[in-house]
Amino acid sequence: MNPFLESAVASPMPVPDRIRAPVARSASHDWRRVAGGVALAAGLTLSPALCAADQGGAMSPTVVNVNIATLAELQTIRGVGPKTAQRIVQERERAGPFISFQDFTERIRGIGPKRAAAMRAAGVGVSSSPPRVPHP
């Protein structure tokens, strides 16, 4: 607004014909508020499960312990093929169980930092659990 071209004095506001009074809330409004709160609580409860879903919509896999996993179990992990699974089993039989994830990545040939991070995200874990013993 240019004070040289227009008046700087405020103009009066128009008066409405009818003034509305506040309306009391109905019971249906309270019901909707409660339903919204329940929906919000349910969404917050389910959100960790939804965040765990990967890009394909499936839930993230469970952790596979490389110290006790079989060849078939190792091959179910994304990024672990038959050759890598065979290397893991052979190294475990040759030098014993893996002490840590770093020990695992150092002992298995062909696993660098990027592949190790991808394997860990895909469900590879190292635990000091005792090996499986078949029951008689």
TAQUIPE-V432585 format. One record per run of one state. SS is the DSSP state (H for helix, E for strand, L for the rest). FROM is the first residue (numbers start at 1). TO is the last residue. Records with the same first field share a line. If there is no record, write none. Layout:
SS = FROM-TO  FROM-TO
This chain:
L = 1-26  52-52  54-58  60-63  66-70  76-81  96-100  108-112  123-123  126-136
H = 27-51  71-75  82-95  101-107  113-122
E = 53-53  59-59  64-65  124-125
